[in-house]
């Protein structure tokens, strides 16, 4: 069977830190909704066969309209998100094609992802079973106590800031989900694989692959897009 990679784009989170009631997915970047950039990157990646987008129910009509406006043909399903990121990913997984044998899980609020980066991390996952994008840490990181006292300084040479997409072989990921503690919330999907003793390969990513979280990220994202054009 040839490799069938389903992209699961998670875009169901709140925009609390962004300070807006509207979804982050609709923030205009140079006049274009953020989610349009995300969808375009996965649409134009030859290794992606379908796109499942997980979002808030009230956002579905607008996202479908945006997808149609950019000619997105691979978007096969819009799925209602859950109360947590993990629940939202599970909803996306449940909607993939029966043909899928790899999942590429991506944060919808990372609109600056490139086709080249998606391709590289998928190529690695096809060889290893699990891979993620990540970048070297340049700041000195401190481990602190609950009282704000420094307890230790880990070696930053072995630290990575992990990004998305994170790509997993289907059977491996489903096994990790089955073994996961349902009451413990994971902030990324690599943690599910790690906790059952699996290995995830980190592929060098780009510092431009930022996540829209606070207002300053909008300024940075637009600056990056202007530089690219």
Biotite code that builds the C-alpha atoms (Angstrom):
import biotite.structure as struc

atoms = struc.array([
    struc.Atom([0.000, 0.000, 0.000], chain_id="A", res_id=1, res_name="UNK", atom_name="CA", element="C"),
    struc.Atom([1.336, 3.424, -0.908], chain_id="A", res_id=2, res_name="UNK", atom_name="CA", element="C"),
    struc.Atom([1.693, 5.996, 1.828], chain_id="A", res_id=3, res_name="UNK", atom_name="CA", element="C"),
    struc.Atom([-1.494, 7.968, 2.457], chain_id="A", res_id=4, res_name="UNK", atom_name="CA", element="C"),
    struc.Atom([-0.862, 10.938, 4.725], chain_id="A", res_id=5, res_name="UNK", atom_name="CA", element="C"),
    struc.Atom([-3.821, 12.726, 6.296], chain_id="A", res_id=6, res_name="UNK", atom_name="CA", element="C"),
    struc.Atom([-3.207, 16.216, 7.650], chain_id="A", res_id=7, res_name="UNK", atom_name="CA", element="C"),
    struc.Atom([-5.141, 16.944, 10.837], chain_id="A", res_id=8, res_name="UNK", atom_name="CA", element="C"),
    struc.Atom([-5.147, 20.697, 11.409], chain_id="A", res_id=9, res_name="UNK", atom_name="CA", element="C"),
    struc.Atom([-6.240, 21.652, 14.918], chain_id="A", res_id=10, res_name="UNK", atom_name="CA", element="C"),
    struc.Atom([-7.885, 25.077, 14.955], chain_id="A", res_id=11, res_name="UNK", atom_name="CA", element="C"),
    struc.Atom([-10.404, 24.806, 17.780], chain_id="A", res_id=12, res_name="UNK", atom_name="CA", element="C"),
    struc.Atom([-8.630, 26.670, 20.580], chain_id="A", res_id=13, res_name="UNK", atom_name="CA", element="C"),
    struc.Atom([-9.745, 29.848, 22.292], chain_id="A", res_id=14, res_name="UNK", atom_name="CA", element="C"),
    struc.Atom([-8.054, 33.203, 21.678], chain_id="A", res_id=15, res_name="UNK", atom_name="CA", element="C"),
    struc.Atom([-7.754, 34.245, 25.312], chain_id="A", res_id=16, res_name="UNK", atom_name="CA", element="C"),
    struc.Atom([-4.109, 35.345, 25.184], chain_id="A", res_id=17, res_name="UNK", atom_name="CA", element="C"),
    struc.Atom([-4.697, 37.077, 21.871], chain_id="A", res_id=18, res_name="UNK", atom_name="CA", element="C"),
    struc.Atom([-7.315, 39.238, 23.578], chain_id="A", res_id=19, res_name="UNK", atom_name="CA", element="C"),
    struc.Atom([-10.059, 38.677, 21.016], chain_id="A", res_id=20, res_name="UNK", atom_name="CA", element="C"),
    struc.Atom([-13.376, 36.842, 21.084], chain_id="A", res_id=21, res_name="UNK", atom_name="CA", element="C"),
    struc.Atom([-12.960, 35.828, 17.438], chain_id="A", res_id=22, res_name="UNK", atom_name="CA", element="C"),
    struc.Atom([-10.920, 32.795, 16.477], chain_id="A", res_id=23, res_name="UNK", atom_name="CA", element="C"),
    struc.Atom([-7.195, 33.279, 15.860], chain_id="A", res_id=24, res_name="UNK", atom_name="CA", element="C"),
    struc.Atom([-7.713, 31.530, 12.541], chain_id="A", res_id=25, res_name="UNK", atom_name="CA", element="C"),
    struc.Atom([-9.367, 34.638, 11.108], chain_id="A", res_id=26, res_name="UNK", atom_name="CA", element="C"),
    struc.Atom([-6.689, 37.150, 12.116], chain_id="A", res_id=27, res_name="UNK", atom_name="CA", element="C"),
    struc.Atom([-5.750, 39.020, 8.925], chain_id="A", res_id=28, res_name="UNK", atom_name="CA", element="C"),
    struc.Atom([-2.103, 38.725, 7.943], chain_id="A", res_id=29, res_name="UNK", atom_name="CA", element="C"),
    struc.Atom([-1.401, 41.175, 5.107], chain_id="A", res_id=30, res_name="UNK", atom_name="CA", element="C"),
    struc.Atom([-5.152, 41.168, 4.456], chain_id="A", res_id=31, res_name="UNK", atom_name="CA", element="C"),
    struc.Atom([-5.525, 37.378, 4.278], chain_id="A", res_id=32, res_name="UNK", atom_name="CA", element="C"),
    struc.Atom([-6.963, 35.153, 7.086], chain_id="A", res_id=33, res_name="UNK", atom_name="CA", element="C"),
    struc.Atom([-4.282, 33.238, 8.977], chain_id="A", res_id=34, res_name="UNK", atom_name="CA", element="C"),
    struc.Atom([-5.922, 29.864, 8.321], chain_id="A", res_id=35, res_name="UNK", atom_name="CA", element="C"),
    struc.Atom([-5.698, 30.496, 4.567], chain_id="A", res_id=36, res_name="UNK", atom_name="CA", element="C"),
    struc.Atom([-1.896, 30.353, 4.763], chain_id="A", res_id=37, res_name="UNK", atom_name="CA", element="C"),
    struc.Atom([-2.026, 27.131, 6.774], chain_id="A", res_id=38, res_name="UNK", atom_name="CA", element="C"),
    struc.Atom([-4.430, 25.455, 4.369], chain_id="A", res_id=39, res_name="UNK", atom_name="CA", element="C"),
    struc.Atom([-2.439, 26.573, 1.313], chain_id="A", res_id=40, res_name="UNK", atom_name="CA", element="C"),
    struc.Atom([0.773, 25.012, 2.611], chain_id="A", res_id=41, res_name="UNK", atom_name="CA", element="C"),
    struc.Atom([-0.823, 21.595, 3.141], chain_id="A", res_id=42, res_name="UNK", atom_name="CA", element="C"),
    struc.Atom([-2.843, 21.822, -0.083], chain_id="A", res_id=43, res_name="UNK", atom_name="CA", element="C"),
    struc.Atom([0.364, 22.393, -2.044], chain_id="A", res_id=44, res_name="UNK", atom_name="CA", element="C"),
    struc.Atom([2.357, 19.587, -0.395], chain_id="A", res_id=45, res_name="UNK", atom_name="CA", element="C"),
    struc.Atom([2.429, 16.591, -2.737], chain_id="A", res_id=46, res_name="UNK", atom_name="CA", element="C"),
    struc.Atom([2.761, 14.137, 0.174], chain_id="A", res_id=47, res_name="UNK", atom_name="CA", element="C"),
    struc.Atom([-0.582, 15.181, 1.710], chain_id="A", res_id=48, res_name="UNK", atom_name="CA", element="C"),
    struc.Atom([-3.614, 13.315, 0.366], chain_id="A", res_id=49, res_name="UNK", atom_name="CA", element="C"),
    struc.Atom([-6.350, 14.889, 2.498], chain_id="A", res_id=50, res_name="UNK", atom_name="CA", element="C"),
    struc.Atom([-6.912, 17.602, 5.086], chain_id="A", res_id=51, res_name="UNK", atom_name="CA", element="C"),
    struc.Atom([-9.145, 17.280, 8.141], chain_id="A", res_id=52, res_name="UNK", atom_name="CA", element="C"),
    struc.Atom([-9.690, 20.582, 9.925], chain_id="A", res_id=53, res_name="UNK", atom_name="CA", element="C"),
    struc.Atom([-10.854, 20.599, 13.554], chain_id="A", res_id=54, res_name="UNK", atom_name="CA", element="C"),
    struc.Atom([-12.493, 23.848, 14.629], chain_id="A", res_id=55, res_name="UNK", atom_name="CA", element="C"),
    struc.Atom([-15.290, 25.467, 16.586], chain_id="A", res_id=56, res_name="UNK", atom_name="CA", element="C"),
    struc.Atom([-18.711, 24.719, 15.157], chain_id="A", res_id=57, res_name="UNK", atom_name="CA", element="C"),
    struc.Atom([-19.493, 28.411, 14.663], chain_id="A", res_id=58, res_name="UNK", atom_name="CA", element="C"),
    struc.Atom([-16.301, 28.832, 12.604], chain_id="A", res_id=59, res_name="UNK", atom_name="CA", element="C"),
    struc.Atom([-17.118, 26.110, 10.057], chain_id="A", res_id=60, res_name="UNK", atom_name="CA", element="C"),
    struc.Atom([-18.974, 28.226, 7.473], chain_id="A", res_id=61, res_name="UNK", atom_name="CA", element="C"),
    struc.Atom([-16.228, 30.879, 7.392], chain_id="A", res_id=62, res_name="UNK", atom_name="CA", element="C"),
    struc.Atom([-13.451, 28.314, 7.134], chain_id="A", res_id=63, res_name="UNK", atom_name="CA", element="C"),
    struc.Atom([-15.238, 26.495, 4.311], chain_id="A", res_id=64, res_name="UNK", atom_name="CA", element="C"),
    struc.Atom([-15.639, 29.824, 2.500], chain_id="A", res_id=65, res_name="UNK", atom_name="CA", element="C"),
    struc.Atom([-11.936, 30.597, 2.941], chain_id="A", res_id=66, res_name="UNK", atom_name="CA", element="C"),
    struc.Atom([-10.942, 27.129, 1.715], chain_id="A", res_id=67, res_name="UNK", atom_name="CA", element="C"),
    struc.Atom([-13.096, 27.539, -1.387], chain_id="A", res_id=68, res_name="UNK", atom_name="CA", element="C"),
    struc.Atom([-11.684, 31.005, -2.068], chain_id="A", res_id=69, res_name="UNK", atom_name="CA", element="C"),
    struc.Atom([-8.111, 29.667, -2.224], chain_id="A", res_id=70, res_name="UNK", atom_name="CA", element="C"),
    struc.Atom([-9.037, 26.586, -4.247], chain_id="A", res_id=71, res_name="UNK", atom_name="CA", element="C"),
    struc.Atom([-8.369, 24.086, -1.466], chain_id="A", res_id=72, res_name="UNK", atom_name="CA", element="C"),
    struc.Atom([-9.374, 20.697, -2.923], chain_id="A", res_id=73, res_name="UNK", atom_name="CA", element="C"),
    struc.Atom([-7.905, 18.413, -0.253], chain_id="A", res_id=74, res_name="UNK", atom_name="CA", element="C"),
    struc.Atom([-10.118, 19.589, 2.625], chain_id="A", res_id=75, res_name="UNK", atom_name="CA", element="C"),
    struc.Atom([-12.422, 16.591, 3.072], chain_id="A", res_id=76, res_name="UNK", atom_name="CA", element="C"),
    struc.Atom([-13.945, 17.295, 6.492], chain_id="A", res_id=77, res_name="UNK", atom_name="CA", element="C"),
    struc.Atom([-14.569, 20.031, 9.039], chain_id="A", res_id=78, res_name="UNK", atom_name="CA", element="C"),
    struc.Atom([-14.848, 18.494, 12.497], chain_id="A", res_id=79, res_name="UNK", atom_name="CA", element="C"),
    struc.Atom([-16.080, 20.017, 15.740], chain_id="A", res_id=80, res_name="UNK", atom_name="CA", element="C"),
    struc.Atom([-13.298, 20.399, 18.334], chain_id="A", res_id=81, res_name="UNK", atom_name="CA", element="C"),
    struc.Atom([-13.323, 19.107, 21.894], chain_id="A", res_id=82, res_name="UNK", atom_name="CA", element="C"),
    struc.Atom([-12.700, 20.687, 25.280], chain_id="A", res_id=83, res_name="UNK", atom_name="CA", element="C"),
    struc.Atom([-8.944, 19.998, 25.081], chain_id="A", res_id=84, res_name="UNK", atom_name="CA", element="C"),
    struc.Atom([-6.363, 19.792, 22.313], chain_id="A", res_id=85, res_name="UNK", atom_name="CA", element="C"),
    struc.Atom([-6.119, 16.013, 22.783], chain_id="A", res_id=86, res_name="UNK", atom_name="CA", element="C"),
    struc.Atom([-9.883, 15.630, 22.375], chain_id="A", res_id=87, res_name="UNK", atom_name="CA", element="C"),
    struc.Atom([-9.779, 17.775, 19.260], chain_id="A", res_id=88, res_name="UNK", atom_name="CA", element="C"),
    struc.Atom([-7.024, 15.661, 17.714], chain_id="A", res_id=89, res_name="UNK", atom_name="CA", element="C"),
    struc.Atom([-8.999, 12.492, 18.513], chain_id="A", res_id=90, res_name="UNK", atom_name="CA", element="C"),
    struc.Atom([-12.001, 13.971, 16.710], chain_id="A", res_id=91, res_name="UNK", atom_name="CA", element="C"),
    struc.Atom([-9.802, 14.672, 13.696], chain_id="A", res_id=92, res_name="UNK", atom_name="CA", element="C"),
    struc.Atom([-8.340, 11.166, 13.748], chain_id="A", res_id=93, res_name="UNK", atom_name="CA", element="C"),
    struc.Atom([-11.851, 9.700, 13.751], chain_id="A", res_id=94, res_name="UNK", atom_name="CA", element="C"),
    struc.Atom([-12.642, 11.562, 10.508], chain_id="A", res_id=95, res_name="UNK", atom_name="CA", element="C"),
    struc.Atom([-9.657, 10.485, 8.392], chain_id="A", res_id=96, res_name="UNK", atom_name="CA", element="C"),
    struc.Atom([-9.979, 8.252, 5.356], chain_id="A", res_id=97, res_name="UNK", atom_name="CA", element="C"),
    struc.Atom([-9.730, 4.462, 5.922], chain_id="A", res_id=98, res_name="UNK", atom_name="CA", element="C"),
    struc.Atom([-6.800, 4.585, 3.481], chain_id="A", res_id=99, res_name="UNK", atom_name="CA", element="C"),
    struc.Atom([-4.734, 6.787, 5.800], chain_id="A", res_id=100, res_name="UNK", atom_name="CA", element="C"),
    struc.Atom([-1.629, 5.180, 7.265], chain_id="A", res_id=101, res_name="UNK", atom_name="CA", element="C"),
    struc.Atom([0.112, 8.361, 8.499], chain_id="A", res_id=102, res_name="UNK", atom_name="CA", element="C"),
    struc.Atom([-1.166, 11.398, 10.382], chain_id="A", res_id=103, res_name="UNK", atom_name="CA", element="C"),
    struc.Atom([0.420, 14.863, 10.060], chain_id="A", res_id=104, res_name="UNK", atom_name="CA", element="C"),
    struc.Atom([-0.918, 16.822, 13.035], chain_id="A", res_id=105, res_name="UNK", atom_name="CA", element="C"),
    struc.Atom([-0.532, 20.602, 12.853], chain_id="A", res_id=106, res_name="UNK", atom_name="CA", element="C"),
    struc.Atom([-1.566, 23.661, 14.849], chain_id="A", res_id=107, res_name="UNK", atom_name="CA", element="C"),
    struc.Atom([-3.824, 25.832, 12.711], chain_id="A", res_id=108, res_name="UNK", atom_name="CA", element="C"),
    struc.Atom([-2.332, 28.888, 14.423], chain_id="A", res_id=109, res_name="UNK", atom_name="CA", element="C"),
    struc.Atom([1.075, 28.209, 12.789], chain_id="A", res_id=110, res_name="UNK", atom_name="CA", element="C"),
    struc.Atom([0.296, 29.836, 9.427], chain_id="A", res_id=111, res_name="UNK", atom_name="CA", element="C"),
    struc.Atom([3.927, 30.332, 8.355], chain_id="A", res_id=112, res_name="UNK", atom_name="CA", element="C"),
    struc.Atom([4.663, 26.634, 7.874], chain_id="A", res_id=113, res_name="UNK", atom_name="CA", element="C"),
    struc.Atom([6.128, 25.923, 4.429], chain_id="A", res_id=114, res_name="UNK", atom_name="CA", element="C"),
    struc.Atom([5.632, 23.109, 1.951], chain_id="A", res_id=115, res_name="UNK", atom_name="CA", element="C"),
    struc.Atom([9.333, 22.273, 2.219], chain_id="A", res_id=116, res_name="UNK", atom_name="CA", element="C"),
    struc.Atom([9.129, 21.861, 6.000], chain_id="A", res_id=117, res_name="UNK", atom_name="CA", element="C"),
    struc.Atom([6.031, 19.674, 5.772], chain_id="A", res_id=118, res_name="UNK", atom_name="CA", element="C"),
    struc.Atom([7.749, 17.511, 3.170], chain_id="A", res_id=119, res_name="UNK", atom_name="CA", element="C"),
    struc.Atom([10.928, 17.055, 5.226], chain_id="A", res_id=120, res_name="UNK", atom_name="CA", element="C"),
    struc.Atom([9.165, 15.990, 8.412], chain_id="A", res_id=121, res_name="UNK", atom_name="CA", element="C"),
    struc.Atom([6.886, 13.575, 6.542], chain_id="A", res_id=122, res_name="UNK", atom_name="CA", element="C"),
    struc.Atom([9.848, 12.041, 4.691], chain_id="A", res_id=123, res_name="UNK", atom_name="CA", element="C"),
    struc.Atom([11.534, 11.394, 8.045], chain_id="A", res_id=124, res_name="UNK", atom_name="CA", element="C"),
    struc.Atom([8.387, 9.918, 9.619], chain_id="A", res_id=125, res_name="UNK", atom_name="CA", element="C"),
    struc.Atom([8.001, 7.534, 6.675], chain_id="A", res_id=126, res_name="UNK", atom_name="CA", element="C"),
    struc.Atom([11.418, 6.135, 7.599], chain_id="A", res_id=127, res_name="UNK", atom_name="CA", element="C"),
    struc.Atom([11.198, 6.238, 11.415], chain_id="A", res_id=128, res_name="UNK", atom_name="CA", element="C"),
    struc.Atom([7.492, 6.051, 12.258], chain_id="A", res_id=129, res_name="UNK", atom_name="CA", element="C"),
    struc.Atom([7.395, 9.342, 14.176], chain_id="A", res_id=130, res_name="UNK", atom_name="CA", element="C"),
    struc.Atom([8.911, 12.773, 13.552], chain_id="A", res_id=131, res_name="UNK", atom_name="CA", element="C"),
    struc.Atom([8.434, 16.408, 14.485], chain_id="A", res_id=132, res_name="UNK", atom_name="CA", element="C"),
    struc.Atom([9.832, 19.764, 13.506], chain_id="A", res_id=133, res_name="UNK", atom_name="CA", element="C"),
    struc.Atom([11.918, 21.535, 16.145], chain_id="A", res_id=134, res_name="UNK", atom_name="CA", element="C"),
    struc.Atom([14.558, 24.207, 16.556], chain_id="A", res_id=135, res_name="UNK", atom_name="CA", element="C"),
    struc.Atom([17.602, 24.556, 18.785], chain_id="A", res_id=136, res_name="UNK", atom_name="CA", element="C"),
    struc.Atom([17.115, 26.640, 21.926], chain_id="A", res_id=137, res_name="UNK", atom_name="CA", element="C"),
    struc.Atom([19.188, 29.825, 21.977], chain_id="A", res_id=138, res_name="UNK", atom_name="CA", element="C"),
    struc.Atom([18.141, 31.225, 25.369], chain_id="A", res_id=139, res_name="UNK", atom_name="CA", element="C"),
    struc.Atom([19.511, 29.881, 28.629], chain_id="A", res_id=140, res_name="UNK", atom_name="CA", element="C"),
    struc.Atom([16.704, 27.864, 30.242], chain_id="A", res_id=141, res_name="UNK", atom_name="CA", element="C"),
    struc.Atom([16.222, 27.639, 34.001], chain_id="A", res_id=142, res_name="UNK", atom_name="CA", element="C"),
    struc.Atom([14.214, 25.146, 36.029], chain_id="A", res_id=143, res_name="UNK", atom_name="CA", element="C"),
    struc.Atom([12.514, 27.048, 38.862], chain_id="A", res_id=144, res_name="UNK", atom_name="CA", element="C"),
    struc.Atom([10.573, 26.096, 41.960], chain_id="A", res_id=145, res_name="UNK", atom_name="CA", element="C"),
    struc.Atom([6.999, 27.080, 42.719], chain_id="A", res_id=146, res_name="UNK", atom_name="CA", element="C"),
    struc.Atom([8.432, 30.053, 44.603], chain_id="A", res_id=147, res_name="UNK", atom_name="CA", element="C"),
    struc.Atom([10.359, 31.250, 41.546], chain_id="A", res_id=148, res_name="UNK", atom_name="CA", element="C"),
    struc.Atom([13.779, 30.100, 42.785], chain_id="A", res_id=149, res_name="UNK", atom_name="CA", element="C"),
    struc.Atom([16.217, 28.682, 40.213], chain_id="A", res_id=150, res_name="UNK", atom_name="CA", element="C"),
    struc.Atom([16.831, 24.998, 40.864], chain_id="A", res_id=151, res_name="UNK", atom_name="CA", element="C"),
    struc.Atom([18.933, 23.965, 37.860], chain_id="A", res_id=152, res_name="UNK", atom_name="CA", element="C"),
    struc.Atom([20.188, 24.961, 34.402], chain_id="A", res_id=153, res_name="UNK", atom_name="CA", element="C"),
    struc.Atom([19.758, 22.260, 31.746], chain_id="A", res_id=154, res_name="UNK", atom_name="CA", element="C"),
    struc.Atom([22.289, 22.052, 28.922], chain_id="A", res_id=155, res_name="UNK", atom_name="CA", element="C"),
    struc.Atom([20.665, 23.950, 26.053], chain_id="A", res_id=156, res_name="UNK", atom_name="CA", element="C"),
    struc.Atom([22.670, 21.883, 23.544], chain_id="A", res_id=157, res_name="UNK", atom_name="CA", element="C"),
    struc.Atom([20.228, 19.024, 24.137], chain_id="A", res_id=158, res_name="UNK", atom_name="CA", element="C"),
    struc.Atom([17.080, 21.187, 24.242], chain_id="A", res_id=159, res_name="UNK", atom_name="CA", element="C"),
    struc.Atom([14.719, 21.733, 21.327], chain_id="A", res_id=160, res_name="UNK", atom_name="CA", element="C"),
    struc.Atom([11.684, 23.960, 20.925], chain_id="A", res_id=161, res_name="UNK", atom_name="CA", element="C"),
    struc.Atom([9.226, 21.575, 19.308], chain_id="A", res_id=162, res_name="UNK", atom_name="CA", element="C"),
    struc.Atom([6.860, 22.743, 16.568], chain_id="A", res_id=163, res_name="UNK", atom_name="CA", element="C"),
    struc.Atom([4.285, 21.181, 14.278], chain_id="A", res_id=164, res_name="UNK", atom_name="CA", element="C"),
    struc.Atom([3.519, 19.345, 12.101], chain_id="A", res_id=165, res_name="UNK", atom_name="CA", element="C"),
    struc.Atom([4.176, 16.195, 14.063], chain_id="A", res_id=166, res_name="UNK", atom_name="CA", element="C"),
    struc.Atom([3.859, 13.097, 11.891], chain_id="A", res_id=167, res_name="UNK", atom_name="CA", element="C"),
    struc.Atom([3.103, 9.564, 13.074], chain_id="A", res_id=168, res_name="UNK", atom_name="CA", element="C"),
    struc.Atom([2.500, 6.154, 11.602], chain_id="A", res_id=169, res_name="UNK", atom_name="CA", element="C"),
    struc.Atom([-1.181, 5.367, 12.134], chain_id="A", res_id=170, res_name="UNK", atom_name="CA", element="C"),
    struc.Atom([-0.860, 2.132, 14.144], chain_id="A", res_id=171, res_name="UNK", atom_name="CA", element="C"),
    struc.Atom([1.795, 3.673, 16.407], chain_id="A", res_id=172, res_name="UNK", atom_name="CA", element="C"),
    struc.Atom([-0.300, 6.753, 17.125], chain_id="A", res_id=173, res_name="UNK", atom_name="CA", element="C"),
    struc.Atom([-3.495, 4.789, 17.781], chain_id="A", res_id=174, res_name="UNK", atom_name="CA", element="C"),
    struc.Atom([-1.601, 2.544, 20.181], chain_id="A", res_id=175, res_name="UNK", atom_name="CA", element="C"),
    struc.Atom([-0.263, 5.610, 21.997], chain_id="A", res_id=176, res_name="UNK", atom_name="CA", element="C"),
    struc.Atom([-3.785, 7.048, 22.246], chain_id="A", res_id=177, res_name="UNK", atom_name="CA", element="C"),
    struc.Atom([-5.085, 3.783, 23.628], chain_id="A", res_id=178, res_name="UNK", atom_name="CA", element="C"),
    struc.Atom([-2.417, 3.727, 26.338], chain_id="A", res_id=179, res_name="UNK", atom_name="CA", element="C"),
    struc.Atom([-2.715, 7.433, 27.202], chain_id="A", res_id=180, res_name="UNK", atom_name="CA", element="C"),
    struc.Atom([-4.020, 8.573, 30.567], chain_id="A", res_id=181, res_name="UNK", atom_name="CA", element="C"),
    struc.Atom([-7.425, 9.993, 29.684], chain_id="A", res_id=182, res_name="UNK", atom_name="CA", element="C"),
    struc.Atom([-7.250, 12.427, 32.629], chain_id="A", res_id=183, res_name="UNK", atom_name="CA", element="C"),
    struc.Atom([-3.817, 13.804, 31.739], chain_id="A", res_id=184, res_name="UNK", atom_name="CA", element="C"),
    struc.Atom([-3.687, 16.594, 29.172], chain_id="A", res_id=185, res_name="UNK", atom_name="CA", element="C"),
    struc.Atom([-0.819, 16.556, 26.633], chain_id="A", res_id=186, res_name="UNK", atom_name="CA", element="C"),
    struc.Atom([0.219, 19.834, 25.045], chain_id="A", res_id=187, res_name="UNK", atom_name="CA", element="C"),
    struc.Atom([1.690, 18.028, 22.055], chain_id="A", res_id=188, res_name="UNK", atom_name="CA", element="C"),
    struc.Atom([1.344, 14.628, 20.425], chain_id="A", res_id=189, res_name="UNK", atom_name="CA", element="C"),
    struc.Atom([4.976, 13.568, 20.749], chain_id="A", res_id=190, res_name="UNK", atom_name="CA", element="C"),
    struc.Atom([4.369, 13.194, 24.488], chain_id="A", res_id=191, res_name="UNK", atom_name="CA", element="C"),
    struc.Atom([1.923, 10.364, 23.806], chain_id="A", res_id=192, res_name="UNK", atom_name="CA", element="C"),
    struc.Atom([4.607, 8.407, 21.961], chain_id="A", res_id=193, res_name="UNK", atom_name="CA", element="C"),
    struc.Atom([7.270, 9.217, 24.564], chain_id="A", res_id=194, res_name="UNK", atom_name="CA", element="C"),
    struc.Atom([5.134, 7.996, 27.461], chain_id="A", res_id=195, res_name="UNK", atom_name="CA", element="C"),
    struc.Atom([4.793, 4.534, 26.014], chain_id="A", res_id=196, res_name="UNK", atom_name="CA", element="C"),
    struc.Atom([8.537, 4.317, 25.364], chain_id="A", res_id=197, res_name="UNK", atom_name="CA", element="C"),
    struc.Atom([8.499, 5.198, 21.664], chain_id="A", res_id=198, res_name="UNK", atom_name="CA", element="C"),
    struc.Atom([11.013, 7.365, 19.839], chain_id="A", res_id=199, res_name="UNK", atom_name="CA", element="C"),
    struc.Atom([10.299, 10.562, 17.901], chain_id="A", res_id=200, res_name="UNK", atom_name="CA", element="C"),
    struc.Atom([12.900, 12.025, 15.544], chain_id="A", res_id=201, res_name="UNK", atom_name="CA", element="C"),
    struc.Atom([13.334, 15.804, 15.598], chain_id="A", res_id=202, res_name="UNK", atom_name="CA", element="C"),
    struc.Atom([13.754, 17.377, 12.157], chain_id="A", res_id=203, res_name="UNK", atom_name="CA", element="C"),
    struc.Atom([15.321, 20.829, 12.019], chain_id="A", res_id=204, res_name="UNK", atom_name="CA", element="C"),
    struc.Atom([12.603, 23.414, 11.536], chain_id="A", res_id=205, res_name="UNK", atom_name="CA", element="C"),
    struc.Atom([12.566, 27.166, 11.034], chain_id="A", res_id=206, res_name="UNK", atom_name="CA", element="C"),
    struc.Atom([12.250, 29.943, 13.604], chain_id="A", res_id=207, res_name="UNK", atom_name="CA", element="C"),
    struc.Atom([9.760, 31.500, 11.216], chain_id="A", res_id=208, res_name="UNK", atom_name="CA", element="C"),
    struc.Atom([7.263, 28.715, 11.976], chain_id="A", res_id=209, res_name="UNK", atom_name="CA", element="C"),
    struc.Atom([5.809, 30.709, 14.859], chain_id="A", res_id=210, res_name="UNK", atom_name="CA", element="C"),
    struc.Atom([2.496, 30.160, 16.609], chain_id="A", res_id=211, res_name="UNK", atom_name="CA", element="C"),
    struc.Atom([0.026, 33.047, 16.822], chain_id="A", res_id=212, res_name="UNK", atom_name="CA", element="C"),
    struc.Atom([-0.518, 33.374, 20.567], chain_id="A", res_id=213, res_name="UNK", atom_name="CA", element="C"),
    struc.Atom([-0.216, 37.042, 21.577], chain_id="A", res_id=214, res_name="UNK", atom_name="CA", element="C"),
    struc.Atom([-0.626, 40.324, 19.627], chain_id="A", res_id=215, res_name="UNK", atom_name="CA", element="C"),
    struc.Atom([3.129, 40.714, 19.101], chain_id="A", res_id=216, res_name="UNK", atom_name="CA", element="C"),
    struc.Atom([3.070, 37.486, 17.076], chain_id="A", res_id=217, res_name="UNK", atom_name="CA", element="C"),
    struc.Atom([0.865, 39.186, 14.480], chain_id="A", res_id=218, res_name="UNK", atom_name="CA", element="C"),
    struc.Atom([3.466, 41.919, 13.959], chain_id="A", res_id=219, res_name="UNK", atom_name="CA", element="C"),
    struc.Atom([6.217, 39.311, 13.632], chain_id="A", res_id=220, res_name="UNK", atom_name="CA", element="C"),
    struc.Atom([4.190, 37.109, 11.249], chain_id="A", res_id=221, res_name="UNK", atom_name="CA", element="C"),
    struc.Atom([3.427, 40.009, 8.914], chain_id="A", res_id=222, res_name="UNK", atom_name="CA", element="C"),
    struc.Atom([7.067, 41.035, 8.921], chain_id="A", res_id=223, res_name="UNK", atom_name="CA", element="C"),
    struc.Atom([8.096, 37.490, 7.940], chain_id="A", res_id=224, res_name="UNK", atom_name="CA", element="C"),
    struc.Atom([5.488, 37.350, 5.176], chain_id="A", res_id=225, res_name="UNK", atom_name="CA", element="C"),
    struc.Atom([6.627, 40.711, 3.767], chain_id="A", res_id=226, res_name="UNK", atom_name="CA", element="C"),
    struc.Atom([10.207, 39.471, 3.756], chain_id="A", res_id=227, res_name="UNK", atom_name="CA", element="C"),
    struc.Atom([9.209, 36.292, 1.922], chain_id="A", res_id=228, res_name="UNK", atom_name="CA", element="C"),
    struc.Atom([7.364, 38.205, -0.778], chain_id="A", res_id=229, res_name="UNK", atom_name="CA", element="C"),
])
